[in-house]
Amino acid sequence: MGTTTTSTEYSVRELVDCSPVAAVVSDPRKPDNPLIACNHAFVELTGYGEDEILGRNCRFLAGPGTEPWLTETIRKGVRDRKPVMVEILNYKKDGTPFRNAVVVAPIFDDDGELAYFFGSQIELCEDSQGPSLTRRVRATEKIKDLSKRQLEVLRMVASGLRNKQIAWELGLSEKTIKMHRGIAMEKLGAQSSAEMIRLAVEAGI
Ligand SMILES: Cc1cc2nc3c(=O)[nH]c(=O)nc-3n(C[C@H](O)[C@H](O)[C@H](O)COP(=O)(O)O)c2cc1C
């Protein structure tokens, strides 16, 4: 991550470190969009060591049974800079396949330029439609408690915008955005921005 700590870099570390579920960040400004950060939960989930993860494109999770059309959905999200969620067949380091409910979302910098992609992975139980459906229903339920303004802010956070840009787009002060964001986070019971982004994408907003 380098030695200088810009506000953007700080958020990136925070995104993965504060996430209780597996999370990664990639740098689309580097050739082949390599991963530049991952958390312990991602190491635990995949079985790869950090040294085998950083510097590589996340396609190493794909394998023979990975659905090409789902990979295409992620590819399209990356290309269009839009958040996506798919439940795709992936493989751990030891070759064990698992159903991965992965969210991939863009993160823009303070100037509105694409800076990073955030990825968050949850292993689903292959036999049932349960876990993902439950997560979707739960996310939708939680979002119902938000005011129109909070929902608007959440939607913009999930699309990768920073407080500064959200403030500009909505014609409000950054302080007001921070307030709405804080209340939304509390109502959603989210511990981190990573969780908030994931919830928003799960709820399909
Ligand atoms: C931040 C981020 C996280 C990703 N996470 C996954 C993942 O968990 N599983 C997966 O199959 N692809 C994931 N991808 C997509 C792959 O990196 C890659 O784009 C995809 O497999 C297409 O590969 P291709 O470029 O060889 O066509 C992720 C991409 C990004 C940018």
Ligand as a Chemical Component Dictionary entry (heavy atoms), coordinates in Angstrom:
data_LIG
# 
_chem_comp.id                   LIG 
_chem_comp.type                 NON-POLYMER 
_chem_comp.pdbx_formal_charge   0 
_chem_comp.three_letter_code    LIG 
# 
loop_
_chem_comp_atom.comp_id 
_chem_comp_atom.atom_id 
_chem_comp_atom.alt_atom_id 
_chem_comp_atom.type_symbol 
_chem_comp_atom.charge 
_chem_comp_atom.model_Cartn_x 
_chem_comp_atom.model_Cartn_y 
_chem_comp_atom.model_Cartn_z 
_chem_comp_atom.pdbx_ordinal 
LIG C1  C1  C 0 -12.304 -6.774  -6.600  1  
LIG C2  C2  C 0 -12.649 -7.981  -7.423  2  
LIG C3  C3  C 0 -13.050 -9.155  -6.803  3  
LIG C4  C4  C 0 -13.367 -10.279 -7.549  4  
LIG N1  N1  N 0 -13.763 -11.413 -6.910  5  
LIG C5  C5  C 0 -14.053 -12.509 -7.631  6  
LIG C6  C6  C 0 -14.465 -13.719 -6.994  7  
LIG O1  O1  O 0 -14.576 -13.792 -5.771  8  
LIG N2  N2  N 0 -14.755 -14.791 -7.765  9  
LIG C7  C7  C 0 -14.658 -14.747 -9.145  10 
LIG O2  O2  O 0 -14.947 -15.756 -9.791  11 
LIG N3  N3  N 0 -14.270 -13.616 -9.771  12 
LIG C8  C8  C 0 -13.964 -12.519 -9.063  13 
LIG N4  N4  N 0 -13.581 -11.378 -9.704  14 
LIG C9  C9  C 0 -13.488 -11.388 -11.168 15 
LIG C10 C10 C 0 -12.123 -11.843 -11.691 16 
LIG O3  O3  O 0 -11.109 -11.010 -11.171 17 
LIG C11 C11 C 0 -12.052 -11.748 -13.216 18 
LIG O4  O4  O 0 -12.360 -10.470 -13.631 19 
LIG C12 C12 C 0 -13.013 -12.693 -13.865 20 
LIG O5  O5  O 0 -12.732 -13.988 -13.443 21 
LIG C13 C13 C 0 -12.882 -12.599 -15.383 22 
LIG O6  O6  O 0 -11.643 -13.101 -15.756 23 
LIG P1  P1  P 0 -11.008 -12.784 -17.157 24 
LIG O7  O7  O 0 -10.445 -11.407 -17.055 25 
LIG O8  O8  O 0 -9.919  -13.797 -17.314 26 
LIG O9  O9  O 0 -12.056 -12.864 -18.183 27 
LIG C14 C14 C 0 -13.275 -10.231 -8.965  28 
LIG C15 C15 C 0 -12.881 -9.060  -9.593  29 
LIG C16 C16 C 0 -12.574 -7.936  -8.842  30 
LIG C17 C17 C 0 -12.147 -6.681  -9.547  31 
# 
loop_
_chem_comp_bond.comp_id 
_chem_comp_bond.atom_id_1 
_chem_comp_bond.atom_id_2 
_chem_comp_bond.value_order 
_chem_comp_bond.pdbx_ordinal 
LIG C1  C2  SING 1  
LIG C2  C3  SING 2  
LIG C2  C16 DOUB 3  
LIG C3  C4  DOUB 4  
LIG C4  N1  SING 5  
LIG C4  C14 SING 6  
LIG N1  C5  DOUB 7  
LIG C5  C6  SING 8  
LIG C5  C8  SING 9  
LIG C6  O1  DOUB 10 
LIG C6  N2  SING 11 
LIG N2  C7  SING 12 
LIG C7  O2  DOUB 13 
LIG C7  N3  SING 14 
LIG N3  C8  DOUB 15 
LIG C8  N4  SING 16 
LIG N4  C9  SING 17 
LIG N4  C14 SING 18 
LIG C9  C10 SING 19 
LIG C10 O3  SING 20 
LIG C10 C11 SING 21 
LIG C11 O4  SING 22 
LIG C11 C12 SING 23 
LIG C12 O5  SING 24 
LIG C12 C13 SING 25 
LIG C13 O6  SING 26 
LIG O6  P1  SING 27 
LIG P1  O7  DOUB 28 
LIG P1  O8  SING 29 
LIG P1  O9  SING 30 
LIG C14 C15 DOUB 31 
LIG C15 C16 SING 32 
LIG C16 C17 SING 33 
# 
